[in-house]
């Protein structure tokens, strides 16, 4: 995948984040909290990628091998951190603990499915032969989603603590 494609994907991910912010009716503080959580989630994702390469769980065929090119983590910050973070906030706001469980289950399942698809059809991402690689992929995905929510809470409060945009 060329650098130009990665730039287009990065720009598109910012648009997706903006659209999600509008659709979830998040206020300014919640949007900024989700963005901060997304940046922290992307940093944790880099850590997972480096650890995975060291332990033979997965590695990239582009970039440094142990991690994707840095621009490849922009969509992680905007979409897999920020946008999904806002979706998780709305699920927790509406359904409480059941919403949290459902959100994390869907998030982890989606990420493992995405990684499986990318690894089998693009050759960009290569997984090791052990089932432990996929287990650690799921653990890493959960930890990124959990970190995003943990960053959001001190900045914007618990899910029901702020009004939806337009309810002020």
SVG drawing of the C-alpha trace seen along z (x, -y; Angstrom):
<svg xmlns="http://www.w3.org/2000/svg" viewBox="-33 -24 45 47">
<polyline fill="none" stroke="black" stroke-width="0.4" points="0.0,0.0 1.5,-3.3 2.0,-6.3 -0.6,-8.2 -3.2,-5.6 -2.3,-5.9 -2.8,-9.6 -6.2,-9.3 -7.2,-6.7 -5.9,-9.1 -8.0,-11.9 -11.1,-9.7 -10.7,-8.5 -10.9,-12.1 -14.1,-12.5 -15.5,-9.3 -14.6,-10.7 -16.4,-14.0 -19.5,-12.2 -19.6,-9.9 -19.3,-12.9 -22.3,-14.4 -24.3,-11.2 -23.7,-10.4 -24.7,-14.0 -21.6,-14.3 -20.8,-17.7 -17.5,-19.4 -15.9,-18.1 -16.9,-14.5 -15.6,-14.8 -12.2,-16.2 -12.1,-13.4 -12.7,-10.8 -10.0,-12.3 -7.6,-12.3 -8.5,-8.7 -8.0,-7.8 -4.5,-9.2 -3.7,-7.2 -5.2,-4.2 -3.1,-4.6 0.0,-4.8 -1.0,-1.7 -1.6,0.0 2.0,-0.8 3.2,0.8 1.2,3.9 2.6,4.1 6.2,3.8 5.6,6.4 3.8,8.7 6.8,8.5 9.2,9.3 7.2,12.4 6.4,13.6 2.6,13.0 2.4,10.7 4.4,8.3 4.0,6.0 5.4,6.4 5.5,2.6 7.0,-0.1 9.5,1.0 8.2,4.6 7.5,4.4 5.0,1.6 3.1,0.1 4.2,-3.2 3.3,-6.0 0.6,-7.4 -1.1,-4.0 -1.9,-4.7 -3.9,-7.9 -7.0,-5.8 -6.5,-4.0 -6.7,-7.4 -9.6,-8.7 -11.7,-5.6 -10.7,-2.7 -10.1,-5.0 -12.2,-8.2 -15.2,-7.1 -15.6,-3.7 -15.0,-5.4 -18.0,-7.6 -20.1,-4.6 -19.1,-2.9 -20.0,-5.9 -23.5,-6.0 -23.9,-2.3 -22.9,-2.7 -25.1,-5.8 -28.2,-4.0 -27.7,-0.4 -25.3,-0.7 -23.2,2.4 -24.9,4.4 -24.0,1.7 -20.4,1.8 -20.2,5.6 -21.9,5.5 -19.7,2.7 -16.4,4.4 -17.6,7.8 -18.5,6.2 -15.3,4.0 -12.9,7.0 -14.8,9.3 -14.6,6.6 -10.9,6.0 -10.0,9.6 -12.1,10.2 -10.5,7.1 -7.0,8.3 -7.8,11.8 -9.1,10.4 -6.1,8.1 -3.6,10.9 -5.2,13.4 -6.0,11.1 -3.4,8.3 -0.2,9.7 0.5,6.5 0.0,8.1 1.4,11.6 0.4,13.6 2.4,16.3 1.3,19.9 0.3,20.1 -3.3,19.5 -1.7,17.3 -1.2,14.7 -5.0,14.4 -5.7,14.4 -3.2,11.6 -4.8,9.7 -8.1,9.9 -6.5,8.8 -4.7,5.9 -8.0,4.8 -9.8,4.9 -7.0,3.0 -7.1,0.2 -10.9,-0.1 -10.7,-0.1 -8.0,-2.7 -10.0,-5.0 -12.9,-4.8 -10.6,-5.3 -9.2,-8.5 -12.6,-9.8 -14.0,-9.5 -11.7,-12.0 -12.0,-14.5 -15.8,-14.3 -17.2,-12.3 -19.2,-9.1 -21.5,-8.3 -24.6,-9.9 -22.8,-12.9 -23.1,-15.2 -26.0,-16.3 -26.3,-15.3 -25.6,-18.1 -28.9,-19.9 -30.3,-19.1 -28.5,-22.0"/>
</svg>
